[in-house]
Amino acid sequence: MPAPWEVRLSTSRGVPYFYNTNTHESIWEAPPDLSQDEIAALPGAEHYLPGAHGGAGGQRPAQVRASHLLVKHSGSRRPSSWKEANITRSKEEAIAILQDFGAEINGSPDKFAELASQHSDCSSHKNGGDLGFFTPGQMQKPFEDATYALKVGEISGVVSTDSGVHLILRTA
């Protein structure tokens, strides 16, 4: 008899959850009594659990949480921010600024949040750079790929997207 679980997508949070068709119980984490192969075989897993069928061997989480420090440049898709109405620095200058921030952060999540609050060109500066949880397809591909490649607590090198250049701290 197949497991009574299926994978569904939360309309309010936009993330997958596990639903028991017998008990009508909904849980965010995978049922602990199921193996990775059993989870990958659940109805809905192919659509809502990235990596469940091939991909990263089923090890890629359905969602991650990250903070970032964004430095925009004149080539950014919107070269303005809460700090500057018209950003004129070059991409090379933006990268140099970000590398200096990276050296100052030196792996410290607290320093990362402090500098993101003061210097990030993103409105997330109000939350220390915290972007909250996101799933595949919600962020620009280079940002998503870099975040998923990090372990929780790790900080990326310079990541370039259409928005500008980023340092990314994976938090969950």
DSSP file with accessible surface (Angstrom, degrees, kcal/mol):
  #  RESIDUE AA STRUCTURE BP1 BP2  ACC     N-H-->O    O-->H-N    N-H-->O    O-->H-N    TCO  KAPPA ALPHA  PHI   PSI    X-CA   Y-CA   Z-CA
    1    1 A M              0   0  209      0, 0.0     0, 0.0     0, 0.0     0, 0.0   0.000 360.0 360.0 360.0 130.1    0.0    0.0    0.0
    2    2 A P        -     0   0  111      0, 0.0    40,-0.0     0, 0.0     0, 0.0  -0.269 360.0 -89.0 -67.7 155.3    1.5    3.4   -1.0
    3    3 A A        -     0   0   42      1,-0.1    31,-0.0    35,-0.1     0, 0.0  -0.321  31.9-127.8 -60.6 144.8    2.3    5.9    1.7
    4    4 A P  S    S+     0   0   36      0, 0.0    17,-3.5     0, 0.0    18,-0.3   0.392  78.0 102.7 -78.6   8.2   -0.7    8.2    2.5
    5    5 A W  E     +A   20   0A  20     15,-0.2     2,-0.3    16,-0.1    15,-0.2  -0.623  44.3 176.3 -93.2 150.5    1.5   11.3    2.0
    6    6 A E  E     -A   19   0A  48     13,-2.0    13,-3.0    -2,-0.3     2,-0.5  -0.965  30.1-115.8-142.7 159.9    1.6   13.6   -1.0
    7    7 A V  E     +A   18   0A   4     36,-3.3     2,-0.3    -2,-0.3    11,-0.2  -0.854  36.7 174.2-100.0 129.3    3.5   16.8   -1.7
    8    8 A R  E     -A   17   0A  86      9,-2.5     9,-2.6    -2,-0.5     2,-0.5  -0.836  29.7-116.3-126.1 168.3    1.5   20.0   -2.2
    9    9 A L  E     -A   16   0A  73     -2,-0.3     2,-0.4     7,-0.2     3,-0.0  -0.918  24.5-128.0-111.6 125.2    2.4   23.6   -2.7
   10   10 A S     >  -     0   0   11      5,-2.9     4,-1.7    -2,-0.5     5,-0.2  -0.552  12.0-157.5 -68.5 125.2    1.3   26.2   -0.1
   11   11 A T  T  4 S+     0   0  149     -2,-0.4    -1,-0.2     2,-0.2    -2,-0.0   0.812  91.5  48.1 -75.3 -26.8   -0.5   29.0   -1.8
   12   12 A S  T  4 S+     0   0  106      1,-0.1    -1,-0.2     3,-0.1    -2,-0.1   0.874 126.5  23.8 -81.6 -36.3    0.2   31.4    1.0
   13   13 A R  T  4 S-     0   0  113      2,-0.2    -2,-0.2     0, 0.0    -1,-0.1   0.593  93.0-133.0-104.0 -16.0    3.9   30.7    1.4
   14   14 A G     <  +     0   0   26     -4,-1.7    -3,-0.1     1,-0.2   121,-0.1   0.757  68.4 112.7  70.5  22.9    4.7   29.4   -2.1
   15   15 A V  S    S-     0   0    4     -5,-0.2    -5,-2.9   120,-0.0    -1,-0.2  -0.908  70.8 -99.5-126.2 155.8    6.7   26.4   -0.6
   16   16 A P  E     +A    9   0A  13      0, 0.0     2,-0.3     0, 0.0    -7,-0.2  -0.353  38.0 179.9 -73.1 152.7    6.0   22.7   -0.7
   17   17 A Y  E     -A    8   0A  45     -9,-2.6    -9,-2.5    -2,-0.1     2,-0.5  -0.916  28.6-109.0-142.3 170.5    4.5   20.8    2.3
   18   18 A F  E     -AB   7  27A  11      9,-3.3     9,-2.6    -2,-0.3     2,-0.5  -0.904  28.4-166.0-109.1 129.2    3.5   17.3    3.0
   19   19 A Y  E     -AB   6  26A  32    -13,-3.0   -13,-2.0    -2,-0.5     2,-0.7  -0.960  13.6-144.6-120.1 127.8   -0.2   16.3    3.3
   20   20 A N  E  >  -A    5   0A  13      5,-2.9     4,-2.2    -2,-0.5     5,-0.3  -0.829   6.6-160.8 -92.0 114.7   -1.5   13.0    4.7
   21   21 A T  T  4 S+     0   0   53    -17,-3.5    -1,-0.1    -2,-0.7   -16,-0.1   0.690  88.2  49.0 -71.7 -17.3   -4.5   12.0    2.7
   22   22 A N  T  4 S+     0   0   98    -18,-0.3    -1,-0.2     1,-0.1   -17,-0.1   0.909 126.4  21.9 -84.1 -48.3   -5.7    9.6    5.5
   23   23 A T  T  4 S-     0   0   87      2,-0.1    -2,-0.2   -19,-0.1     3,-0.1   0.546  95.1-129.3 -98.2 -10.2   -5.5   11.9    8.5
   24   24 A H     <  +     0   0  127     -4,-2.2     2,-0.3     1,-0.2    -3,-0.2   0.701  54.7 154.4  64.3  22.6   -5.6   15.3    6.6
   25   25 A E        -     0   0   96     -5,-0.3    -5,-2.9     2,-0.0     2,-0.4  -0.599  30.2-157.1 -79.8 139.6   -2.5   16.4    8.6
   26   26 A S  E     +B   19   0A  67     -2,-0.3     2,-0.3    -7,-0.2    -7,-0.2  -0.978  15.4 173.5-118.6 131.9   -0.2   19.0    6.9
   27   27 A I  E     -B   18   0A  44     -9,-2.6    -9,-3.3    -2,-0.4    -2,-0.0  -0.974  30.8-144.7-137.3 151.1    3.5   19.3    7.9
   28   28 A W  S    S+     0   0  107     -2,-0.3     2,-0.2   -11,-0.2    -1,-0.1   0.848  83.8  62.6 -81.1 -39.3    6.4   21.4    6.5
   29   29 A E  S    S-     0   0  150      1,-0.1   -11,-0.2   -11,-0.1    -2,-0.1  -0.608  99.5 -92.3 -88.8 153.1    9.1   18.9    7.0
   30   30 A A        -     0   0   35     -2,-0.2    -1,-0.1     1,-0.1    -2,-0.1  -0.273  53.5 -90.8 -59.8 143.0    9.2   15.5    5.3
   31   31 A P    >   -     0   0    2      0, 0.0     3,-1.7     0, 0.0    -1,-0.1  -0.368  35.5-136.5 -56.4 127.8    7.6   12.7    7.3
   32   32 A P  T 3  S+     0   0  127      0, 0.0    -2,-0.1     0, 0.0     0, 0.0   0.733  98.1  62.2 -65.4 -20.1   10.5   11.2    9.4
   33   33 A D  T 3  S+     0   0  121      2,-0.0     2,-0.4     0, 0.0    -3,-0.0   0.465  89.4  87.4 -86.6   3.1    9.5    7.6    8.7
   34   34 A L  S <  S-     0   0   25     -3,-1.7     2,-0.1     4,-0.0    -4,-0.0  -0.821  72.1-133.6-105.0 141.3   10.0    7.9    4.9
   35   35 A S     >  -     0   0   56     -2,-0.4     4,-2.6     1,-0.1     5,-0.2  -0.345  32.4-102.9 -78.8 168.0   13.3    7.4    3.1
   36   36 A Q  H  > S+     0   0   99      1,-0.2     4,-2.5     2,-0.2     5,-0.2   0.896 124.7  51.1 -58.3 -40.3   14.7    9.9    0.5
   37   37 A D  H  > S+     0   0  135      2,-0.2     4,-1.2     1,-0.2    -1,-0.2   0.897 110.1  48.5 -65.4 -40.6   13.6    7.4   -2.2
   38   38 A E  H  > S+     0   0   98      2,-0.2     4,-0.5     1,-0.2    -2,-0.2   0.902 111.6  49.9 -65.8 -39.5   10.1    7.2   -0.8
   39   39 A I  H >< S+     0   0   14     -4,-2.6     3,-1.3     1,-0.2    -2,-0.2   0.936 109.1  51.7 -63.5 -43.7    9.8   10.9   -0.5
   40   40 A A  H 3< S+     0   0   16     -4,-2.5    -1,-0.2     1,-0.3    -2,-0.2   0.782 108.5  53.0 -64.3 -24.7   10.9   11.3   -4.1
   41   41 A A  H 3< S+     0   0   79     -4,-1.2    -1,-0.3    -3,-0.2    -2,-0.2   0.533  83.8 114.1 -89.2  -6.3    8.2    8.8   -5.2
   42   42 A L  S X< S-     0   0   11     -3,-1.3     3,-2.0    -4,-0.5     4,-0.5  -0.312  82.6 -93.5 -64.8 146.9    5.4   10.7   -3.5
   43   43 A P  T 3  S+     0   0   77      0, 0.0   -36,-3.3     0, 0.0    -1,-0.1  -0.380 114.7  19.4 -57.3 132.9    2.6   12.2   -5.6
   44   44 A G  T 3> S+     0   0   21    -38,-0.2     4,-2.4    -3,-0.1     3,-0.4   0.165  92.6 107.5  92.4 -17.6    3.6   15.8   -6.3
   45   45 A A  H <> S+     0   0    0     -3,-2.0     4,-2.4     1,-0.2     7,-0.3   0.902  74.5  56.6 -61.8 -39.5    7.3   15.4   -5.4
   46   46 A E  H  4 S+     0   0  139     -4,-0.5    -1,-0.2     1,-0.2     7,-0.2   0.857 116.2  36.4 -61.5 -33.5    8.4   15.6   -9.1
   47   47 A H  H  4 S+     0   0  150     -3,-0.4    -1,-0.2   -40,-0.1    -2,-0.2   0.827 128.7  28.8 -88.0 -34.1    6.7   19.0   -9.4
   48   48 A Y  H  < S+     0   0   88     -4,-2.4    -3,-0.2     1,-0.2    -2,-0.2   0.542 106.0  67.2-112.5  -9.0    7.4   20.6   -6.0
   49   49 A L  S >< S-     0   0   25     -4,-2.4     3,-2.1    -5,-0.3     4,-0.3  -0.862  75.1-142.5-116.7  97.9   10.6   19.1   -4.6
   50   50 A P  T 3  S+     0   0   36      0, 0.0    10,-0.1     0, 0.0     4,-0.1  -0.292  86.5  16.7 -57.5 136.1   13.7   20.2   -6.6
   51   51 A G  T 3  S+     0   0   15      2,-0.2     7,-1.0    -5,-0.1     3,-0.4   0.393  87.8 118.1  84.5  -5.0   16.2   17.4   -7.0
   52   52 A A  S <  S+     0   0   18     -3,-2.1     2,-0.6    -7,-0.3    -6,-0.1   0.844  81.0  39.7 -65.7 -29.8   13.7   14.7   -6.0
   53   53 A H  S    S-     0   0  103     -4,-0.3     2,-0.6    -7,-0.2    -1,-0.3  -0.788 139.1 -50.3-120.4  85.4   14.1   13.1   -9.4
   54   54 A G  S >> S+     0   0   51     -2,-0.6     4,-1.0    -3,-0.4     3,-1.0  -0.769  99.5 106.6  91.0-121.6   17.8   13.3  -10.4
   55   55 A G  T 34 S-     0   0   78     -2,-0.6     2,-0.4     1,-0.3    -1,-0.1  -0.203 102.0  -5.3  49.9-125.3   19.1   16.8  -10.0
   56   56 A A  T >4 S-     0   0   55      1,-0.1     3,-1.9     4,-0.0    -1,-0.3  -0.202 111.3 -86.4 -94.1  40.6   21.3   17.0   -6.9
   57   57 A G  T <4 S-     0   0   59     -3,-1.0    -2,-0.2    -2,-0.4    -5,-0.1   0.787  79.4 -64.2  64.1  26.9   20.6   13.5   -5.8
   58   58 A G  T 3< S+     0   0   19     -4,-1.0    -1,-0.3    -7,-1.0    -6,-0.1   0.554 118.1 108.6  76.1   5.6   17.5   14.5   -3.9
   59   59 A Q    <   +     0   0  137     -3,-1.9    -2,-0.1    -8,-0.2    -8,-0.1   0.584  42.4 103.5 -93.9 -10.9   19.7   16.6   -1.6
   60   60 A R  S    S-     0   0   62    -10,-0.1    -8,-0.1   -11,-0.1    -4,-0.0  -0.593  74.9-124.4 -74.5 123.7   18.7   20.1   -2.8
   61   61 A P        -     0   0   44      0, 0.0     3,-0.1     0, 0.0    -2,-0.1  -0.293  11.0-123.6 -67.2 155.1   16.3   21.6   -0.2
   62   62 A A  S    S+     0   0   25      1,-0.1     2,-0.3   -13,-0.1    -2,-0.0   0.781  93.1  11.8 -69.0 -26.9   12.9   22.8   -1.4
   63   63 A Q        -     0   0   42     72,-0.2     2,-0.3   -48,-0.1    72,-0.2  -0.981  64.3-165.9-147.6 156.7   13.6   26.3    0.0
   64   64 A V  E     -C  134   0B   0     70,-2.3    70,-2.7    -2,-0.3     2,-0.4  -0.898  13.5-139.0-134.3 165.7   16.5   28.2    1.3
   65   65 A R  E     +C  133   0B  84    107,-2.3   106,-2.6    -2,-0.3   107,-1.7  -0.991  28.3 168.2-127.8 140.2   16.9   31.5    3.3
   66   66 A A  E     - D   0 170B   0     66,-1.2    65,-3.0    -2,-0.4    66,-0.4  -0.980  26.7-148.8-148.6 157.3   19.6   34.0    2.6
   67   67 A S  E     -CD 130 169B  12    102,-2.7   102,-2.9    -2,-0.3     2,-0.3  -0.879  24.2-169.4-116.8 156.2   20.7   37.5    3.3
   68   68 A H  E     - D   0 168B   8     61,-1.7     2,-0.5    -2,-0.3   100,-0.2  -0.974  25.2-142.8-145.7 160.2   22.7   39.6    0.8
   69   69 A L  E     - D   0 167B   0     98,-2.2    98,-1.6    -2,-0.3     2,-0.4  -0.988  28.4-162.1-120.8 112.1   24.6   42.8    0.4
   70   70 A L  E     - D   0 166B   7     -2,-0.5    51,-3.0    96,-0.2     2,-0.5  -0.855  13.0-172.5-102.5 131.2   23.9   44.3   -3.0
   71   71 A V  E     - D   0 165B   4     94,-2.9    94,-2.5    -2,-0.4     2,-0.1  -0.980  17.1-154.5-119.1 115.4   26.1   46.9   -4.6
   72   72 A K        -     0   0   13     -2,-0.5     2,-0.3    92,-0.2    92,-0.2  -0.447   9.7-167.2 -83.5 162.6   24.6   48.3   -7.8
   73   73 A H    >   -     0   0   14     90,-0.2     3,-2.2    -2,-0.1    17,-0.2  -0.836  42.8 -86.2-141.0 176.1   26.5   49.8  -10.7
   74   74 A S  T 3  S+     0   0   68     15,-3.2    16,-0.1     1,-0.3    13,-0.0   0.759 126.2  53.8 -61.1 -24.0   25.6   51.9  -13.8
   75   75 A G  T 3  S+     0   0   57     14,-0.3    -1,-0.3     3,-0.1    89,-0.1   0.423  81.8 117.6 -90.1   0.9   24.9   48.7  -15.8
   76   76 A S  S <  S-     0   0    7     -3,-2.2    87,-0.2    87,-0.1    86,-0.1  -0.325  79.9-114.2 -64.5 153.6   22.4   47.4  -13.2
   77   77 A R  S    S+     0   0  171     85,-3.0    86,-0.1     1,-0.3    -1,-0.1   0.773 113.7  22.7 -64.7 -25.0   18.8   47.0  -14.5
   78   78 A R  S    S-     0   0  142     84,-0.3     2,-2.7    85,-0.2    -1,-0.3  -0.724  78.2-164.5-137.4  87.8   17.7   49.8  -12.1
   79   79 A P        +     0   0   43      0, 0.0     8,-3.1     0, 0.0     2,-0.3  -0.239  60.7  77.8 -77.8  57.5   20.8   51.9  -11.3
   80   80 A S        +     0   0   29     -2,-2.7     2,-0.3     6,-0.2     5,-0.2  -0.969  51.2 172.0-152.0 162.0   19.2   53.7   -8.3
   81   81 A S        -     0   0   19      3,-3.1    41,-0.1    -2,-0.3    40,-0.1  -0.917  53.6 -77.9-156.1-176.2   18.6   52.8   -4.6
   82   82 A W  S    S+     0   0  125     -2,-0.3     3,-0.1    39,-0.3    39,-0.1   0.739 130.4  44.3 -63.5 -21.3   17.4   54.1   -1.3
   83   83 A K  S    S+     0   0   77      1,-0.3     2,-0.4    36,-0.1    -1,-0.2   0.794 122.2  26.0 -92.7 -35.4   20.9   55.6   -0.9
   84   84 A E        -     0   0   63      1,-0.1    -3,-3.1    37,-0.1     3,-0.3  -0.992  54.4-156.6-138.6 128.6   21.5   57.1   -4.4
   85   85 A A  S    S+     0   0   94     -2,-0.4     2,-0.4     1,-0.3    -1,-0.1   0.834  94.4  25.3 -71.3 -32.3   19.0   58.3   -7.0
   86   86 A N  S    S-     0   0  113     -6,-0.1     2,-0.5    -5,-0.0    -1,-0.3  -0.878  75.0-157.4-138.8 103.4   21.5   57.8   -9.9
   87   87 A I        +     0   0    2     -8,-3.1   -11,-0.1    -2,-0.4   -14,-0.1  -0.697  19.0 167.8 -85.1 123.3   24.2   55.2   -9.5
   88   88 A T        +     0   0  103     -2,-0.5    -1,-0.1   -16,-0.1   -15,-0.1   0.461  32.2 118.7-115.2  -4.7   27.2   55.9  -11.8
   89   89 A R        -     0   0   37    -17,-0.1   -15,-3.2     1,-0.1   -14,-0.3  -0.263  64.9-113.7 -65.4 153.1   29.9   53.6  -10.5
   90   90 A S     >  -     0   0   35    -17,-0.2     4,-2.3   -16,-0.1     5,-0.2  -0.337  24.3-109.4 -78.4 165.7   31.3   51.0  -12.9
   91   91 A K  H  > S+     0   0   79      1,-0.2     4,-2.6     2,-0.2     5,-0.2   0.902 121.5  54.7 -61.7 -39.1   30.8   47.3  -12.4
   92   92 A E  H  > S+     0   0  136      1,-0.2     4,-2.2     2,-0.2    -1,-0.2   0.895 108.0  48.5 -62.4 -41.3   34.5   47.0  -11.6
   93   93 A E  H  > S+     0   0  106      2,-0.2     4,-2.4     1,-0.2    -1,-0.2   0.904 110.5  51.7 -64.7 -40.2   34.2   49.7   -8.9
   94   94 A A  H  X S+     0   0    0     -4,-2.3     4,-2.5     2,-0.2    -2,-0.2   0.912 109.4  49.7 -62.6 -42.1   31.1   47.9   -7.4
   95   95 A I  H  X S+     0   0   44     -4,-2.6     4,-2.7     2,-0.2    -1,-0.2   0.923 109.9  50.9 -63.2 -43.0   33.1   44.6   -7.3
   96   96 A A  H  X S+     0   0   44     -4,-2.2     4,-2.0     2,-0.2    -2,-0.2   0.912 110.6  49.0 -62.0 -42.4   36.0   46.3   -5.5
   97   97 A I  H  X S+     0   0   57     -4,-2.4     4,-2.2     1,-0.2    -1,-0.2   0.939 112.5  48.2 -61.1 -46.0   33.6   47.8   -2.9
   98   98 A L  H  X S+     0   0    0     -4,-2.5     4,-2.7     1,-0.2    -2,-0.2   0.894 108.7  53.2 -64.1 -39.4   32.0   44.4   -2.4
   99   99 A Q  H  X S+     0   0  114     -4,-2.7     4,-2.2     2,-0.2    -1,-0.2   0.891 107.9  51.2 -64.1 -37.3   35.4   42.8   -2.0
  100  100 A D  H  X S+     0   0  114     -4,-2.0     4,-2.1     2,-0.2    -1,-0.2   0.915 110.3  49.0 -63.9 -42.5   36.4   45.3    0.7
  101  101 A F  H  X S+     0   0   24     -4,-2.2     4,-2.8     2,-0.2    -2,-0.2   0.919 108.9  53.9 -61.3 -42.3   33.1   44.5    2.5
  102  102 A G  H  X S+     0   0   26     -4,-2.7     4,-2.4     1,-0.2     5,-0.3   0.908 108.3  48.8 -59.4 -41.2   33.9   40.8    2.2
  103  103 A A  H  < S+     0   0   75     -4,-2.2    -1,-0.2     1,-0.2    -2,-0.2   0.901 113.0  47.6 -65.8 -39.0   37.3   41.4    3.8
  104  104 A E  H  < S+     0   0  100     -4,-2.1    -2,-0.2     1,-0.2    -1,-0.2   0.882 111.2  50.6 -69.5 -37.2   35.7   43.4    6.6
  105  105 A I  H >< S-     0   0    4     -4,-2.8     3,-2.3    -5,-0.2     6,-0.2   0.912  79.5-177.7 -66.1 -44.8   33.0   40.8    7.2
  106  106 A N  T 3< S-     0   0  141     -4,-2.4    -3,-0.1     1,-0.3    -4,-0.1   0.851  74.8 -49.0  47.6  43.5   35.6   38.0    7.4
  107  107 A G  T 3  S+     0   0   54     -5,-0.3    -1,-0.3     1,-0.2    -2,-0.1   0.470 101.9 136.4  83.6  -0.1   32.9   35.3    7.8
  108  108 A S    <>  -     0   0   44     -3,-2.3     4,-2.5     1,-0.2    -1,-0.2  -0.729  41.5-162.0 -88.6 115.2   31.0   37.0   10.6
  109  109 A P  H  > S+     0   0   65      0, 0.0     4,-2.4     0, 0.0     5,-0.2   0.861  94.0  53.7 -60.5 -33.8   27.2   36.9   10.1
  110  110 A D  H  > S+     0   0  137      2,-0.2     4,-2.2     1,-0.2     5,-0.1   0.923 110.6  44.7 -66.9 -43.8   26.8   39.8   12.6
  111  111 A K  H  > S+     0   0   52     -6,-0.2     4,-2.8     2,-0.2     5,-0.3   0.883 110.8  56.1 -66.7 -36.5   29.2   42.0   10.6
  112  112 A F  H  X S+     0   0    1     -4,-2.5     4,-2.8     2,-0.2     5,-0.2   0.957 109.7  44.7 -57.8 -51.1   27.5   40.9    7.4
  113  113 A A  H  X S+     0   0   36     -4,-2.4     4,-2.4     1,-0.2    -2,-0.2   0.897 112.7  52.2 -61.9 -40.1   24.1   42.1    8.8
  114  114 A E  H  X S+     0   0   86     -4,-2.2     4,-1.6     2,-0.2    -1,-0.2   0.946 114.0  41.4 -62.0 -48.7   25.7   45.4   10.1
  115  115 A L  H  X S+     0   0    2     -4,-2.8     4,-3.0     1,-0.2     5,-0.5   0.882 113.3  53.2 -69.6 -37.1   27.3   46.2    6.7
  116  116 A A  H  X S+     0   0    0     -4,-2.8     4,-1.7    -5,-0.3    -1,-0.2   0.916 108.2  52.0 -62.3 -40.0   24.2   45.1    4.7
  117  117 A S  H  < S+     0   0   48     -4,-2.4    -1,-0.2    -5,-0.2    -2,-0.2   0.885 119.8  34.4 -61.4 -38.8   22.1   47.5    6.9
  118  118 A Q  H  < S+     0   0   96     -4,-1.6    -2,-0.2    -5,-0.2    -1,-0.2   0.806 133.5  18.6 -86.3 -33.2   24.4   50.4    6.2
  119  119 A H  H  < S+     0   0   58     -4,-3.0    -3,-0.2    -5,-0.2    -2,-0.2   0.589  81.8 115.9-123.5 -15.1   25.5   49.8    2.7
  120  120 A S     <  -     0   0    0     -4,-1.7   -49,-0.2    -5,-0.5     5,-0.1  -0.390  53.2-146.1 -65.5 138.8   23.3   47.4    0.7
  121  121 A D  S    S+     0   0    4    -51,-3.0     2,-0.3    -2,-0.1   -39,-0.3   0.290  74.1  92.6 -83.9   9.6   21.5   49.0   -2.3
  122  122 A C  S >  S-     0   0   25    -52,-0.2     3,-2.1    -6,-0.2     4,-0.1  -0.781  85.3-122.7-103.5 150.5   18.5   46.7   -1.7
  123  123 A S  G >  S+     0   0   82     -2,-0.3     3,-1.6     1,-0.3     4,-0.2   0.719 106.0  79.2 -64.2 -15.6   15.5   47.5    0.4
  124  124 A S  G > > +     0   0    8      1,-0.3     5,-2.6     2,-0.2     3,-2.2   0.596  66.0  91.1 -67.2  -6.9   16.3   44.4    2.4
  125  125 A H  G X 5S+     0   0   30     -3,-2.1     3,-1.7     1,-0.3    -1,-0.3   0.834  74.7  66.9 -55.9 -29.3   18.9   46.6    4.1
  126  126 A K  G < 5S+     0   0  152     -3,-1.6    -1,-0.3     1,-0.3    -2,-0.2   0.745 105.6  41.5 -64.0 -21.6   16.2   47.4    6.6
  127  127 A N  G X 5S-     0   0  112     -3,-2.2     3,-1.5    -4,-0.2    -1,-0.3  -0.080 128.0 -93.1-114.6  30.6   16.4   43.7    7.7
  128  128 A G  T < 5S-     0   0    9     -3,-1.7    -3,-0.2     1,-0.3   -12,-0.2   0.770  84.1 -56.0  65.2  23.2   20.2   43.3    7.7
  129  129 A G  T 3 <S+     0   0    0     -5,-2.6   -61,-1.7     1,-0.3    -1,-0.3   0.408  92.7 156.1  89.9  -1.6   20.0   42.1    4.1
  130  130 A D  E <   -C   67   0B  37     -3,-1.5   -63,-0.3    -6,-0.4    -1,-0.3  -0.412  21.5-179.6 -66.6 124.4   17.5   39.2    5.0
  131  131 A L  E     -     0   0B  50    -65,-3.0    -1,-0.2     1,-0.3   -64,-0.2   0.428  34.0-136.9 -99.0  -4.5   15.5   38.1    2.0
  132  132 A G  E     -     0   0B  19    -66,-0.4   -66,-1.2     2,-0.0    -1,-0.3  -0.289  48.6 -26.9  76.2-167.4   13.5   35.4    3.8
  133  133 A F  E     +C   65   0B  89    -68,-0.2     2,-0.3    -3,-0.1   -68,-0.3  -0.550  64.3 176.2 -81.2 146.4   12.9   32.0    2.4
  134  134 A F  E     -C   64   0B   3    -70,-2.7   -70,-2.3    -2,-0.2     3,-0.1  -0.981  17.0-144.3-147.6 159.3   12.7   31.4   -1.3
  135  135 A T    >   -     0   0   20     -2,-0.3     3,-2.0   -72,-0.2     4,-0.3  -0.725  46.2 -65.8-115.6 166.7   12.3   28.5   -3.7
  136  136 A P  T 3  S+     0   0   42      0, 0.0    -1,-0.1     0, 0.0     5,-0.0  -0.236 120.8  27.2 -54.6 137.6   13.8   27.7   -7.1
  137  137 A G  T 3  S+     0   0   68      2,-0.2     4,-0.1    -3,-0.1     7,-0.0   0.275  96.4  92.4  94.2  -9.9   12.6   30.2   -9.7
  138  138 A Q  S <  S+     0   0  107     -3,-2.0     2,-0.3     2,-0.1     3,-0.0   0.719  85.4  43.9 -88.9 -22.4   12.0   33.1   -7.4
  139  139 A M  S    S-     0   0   54     -4,-0.3    -2,-0.2     1,-0.1     5,-0.0  -0.778 103.8 -78.4-116.4 164.6   15.4   34.7   -7.7
  140  140 A Q    >>  -     0   0   44     -2,-0.3     4,-2.7     1,-0.1     3,-0.6  -0.345  51.3-112.3 -60.3 143.1   17.6   35.4  -10.7
  141  141 A K  H 3> S+     0   0  117      1,-0.2     4,-3.1     2,-0.2     5,-0.3   0.859 113.7  50.1 -53.5 -46.5   19.4   32.2  -11.7
  142  142 A P  H 3> S+     0   0   61      0, 0.0     4,-2.1     0, 0.0    -1,-0.2   0.908 114.4  46.6 -61.5 -36.2   23.0   33.2  -10.7
  143  143 A F  H <> S+     0   0    7     -3,-0.6     4,-2.4     2,-0.2    -2,-0.2   0.938 114.2  47.0 -68.4 -47.2   21.7   34.3   -7.3
  144  144 A E  H  X S+     0   0   10     -4,-2.7     4,-2.7     2,-0.2     5,-0.3   0.944 113.1  48.3 -58.8 -49.9   19.7   31.1   -6.8
  145  145 A D  H  X S+     0   0   67     -4,-3.1     4,-1.5     1,-0.2    -1,-0.2   0.909 112.7  48.3 -60.9 -42.4   22.5   28.8   -7.9
  146  146 A A  H  X S+     0   0   21     -4,-2.1     4,-0.9    -5,-0.3    -1,-0.2   0.914 112.6  48.6 -64.9 -41.4   25.0   30.6   -5.7
  147  147 A T  H >< S+     0   0    0     -4,-2.4     3,-0.9     1,-0.2    -2,-0.2   0.937 111.6  47.8 -65.4 -46.5   22.7   30.4   -2.7
  148  148 A Y  H 3< S+     0   0   22     -4,-2.7    -1,-0.2     1,-0.2    -2,-0.2   0.794 107.8  57.7 -66.1 -25.6   21.9   26.7   -3.1
  149  149 A A  H 3< S+     0   0   82     -4,-1.5    -1,-0.2    -5,-0.3    -2,-0.2   0.719  94.1  85.0 -76.8 -20.1   25.6   25.9   -3.5
  150  150 A L  S << S-     0   0   18     -3,-0.9     2,-0.2    -4,-0.9     3,-0.1  -0.510  76.8-129.2 -81.0 151.6   26.4   27.4   -0.1
  151  151 A K    >   -     0   0  150     -2,-0.2     3,-2.5     1,-0.1    19,-0.3  -0.614  48.3 -78.9 -87.3 156.4   26.1   25.6    3.2
  152  152 A V  T 3  S+     0   0   88      1,-0.3    19,-0.2    -2,-0.2    -1,-0.1  -0.355 123.1  22.6 -56.6 129.5   24.1   27.2    6.0
  153  153 A G  T 3  S+     0   0   42     17,-3.3    -1,-0.3     1,-0.3     2,-0.2   0.237  96.7 121.9  95.6 -13.1   26.4   29.9    7.5
  154  154 A E    <   -     0   0   80     -3,-2.5    16,-2.1    16,-0.1     2,-0.4  -0.552  51.9-144.7 -84.6 151.8   28.7   30.2    4.4
  155  155 A I  B     -E  169   0B  47     14,-0.2    14,-0.2    -2,-0.2    -4,-0.1  -0.945  17.0-131.6-116.1 134.3   29.2   33.5    2.6
  156  156 A S        -     0   0   16     12,-2.8     3,-0.1    -2,-0.4     2,-0.1  -0.204  15.0-116.5 -74.4 169.2   29.6   33.6   -1.2
  157  157 A G  S    S-     0   0   53      1,-0.2    11,-0.4    10,-0.1     2,-0.2  -0.118  70.0 -43.1 -80.7-165.7   32.2   35.3   -3.2
  158  158 A V        -     0   0   55      9,-0.1     2,-0.5    -2,-0.1    -1,-0.2  -0.459  61.6-166.7 -67.8 127.6   31.1   38.1   -5.6
  159  159 A V  E     -F  166   0B  17      7,-2.3     7,-2.6    -2,-0.2     2,-0.5  -0.983   6.7-150.9-118.2 125.9   27.9   37.0   -7.5
  160  160 A S  E     +F  165   0B  45     -2,-0.5     2,-0.3     5,-0.2     5,-0.2  -0.832  24.7 157.0-102.2 130.4   26.8   39.1  -10.5
  161  161 A T  E >   -F  164   0B  11      3,-2.9     3,-0.9    -2,-0.5    -2,-0.0  -0.824  59.8 -89.2-133.3-179.4   23.2   39.4  -11.6
  162  162 A D  T 3  S+     0   0  111     -2,-0.3   -85,-3.0     1,-0.2   -84,-0.3   0.735 125.8  58.2 -64.3 -21.0   21.2   41.9  -13.6
  163  163 A S  T 3  S-     0   0   19      1,-0.3     2,-0.3   -87,-0.2    -1,-0.2   0.749 121.1 -92.7 -79.8 -26.8   20.5   43.8  -10.3
  164  164 A G  E <   - F   0 161B   0     -3,-0.9    -3,-2.9   -92,-0.2     2,-0.4  -0.991  61.0 -37.3 148.7-150.1   24.2   44.3   -9.5
  165  165 A V  E     -DF  71 160B   0    -94,-2.5   -94,-2.9    -2,-0.3     2,-0.3  -0.899  58.0-169.0-116.1 144.0   26.9   42.4   -7.5
  166  166 A H  E     -DF  70 159B   7     -7,-2.6    -7,-2.3    -2,-0.4     2,-0.4  -0.933  27.4-149.6-130.8 152.6   26.1   40.6   -4.3
  167  167 A L  E     -D   69   0B   6    -98,-1.6   -98,-2.2    -2,-0.3     2,-0.4  -0.965  32.1-155.7-108.8 137.3   27.7   38.9   -1.3
  168  168 A I  E     -D   68   0B   0     -2,-0.4   -12,-2.8   -11,-0.4     2,-0.5  -0.959  14.5-165.5-122.0 132.2   25.3   36.2   -0.1
  169  169 A L  E     -DE  67 155B   9   -102,-2.9  -102,-2.7    -2,-0.4     2,-0.5  -0.970  17.1-144.4-112.8 115.4   25.0   34.7    3.3
  170  170 A R  E     +D   66   0B  28    -16,-2.1   -17,-3.3    -2,-0.5  -104,-0.3  -0.716  23.0 173.8 -80.9 125.8   22.9   31.5    3.4
  171  171 A T              0   0   56   -106,-2.6  -105,-0.2    -2,-0.5    -1,-0.1   0.580 360.0 360.0-110.3 -16.0   21.0   31.4    6.7
  172  172 A A              0   0   38   -107,-1.7  -107,-2.3   -21,-0.0    -1,-0.3  -0.985 360.0 360.0-161.4 360.0   18.8   28.3    6.3
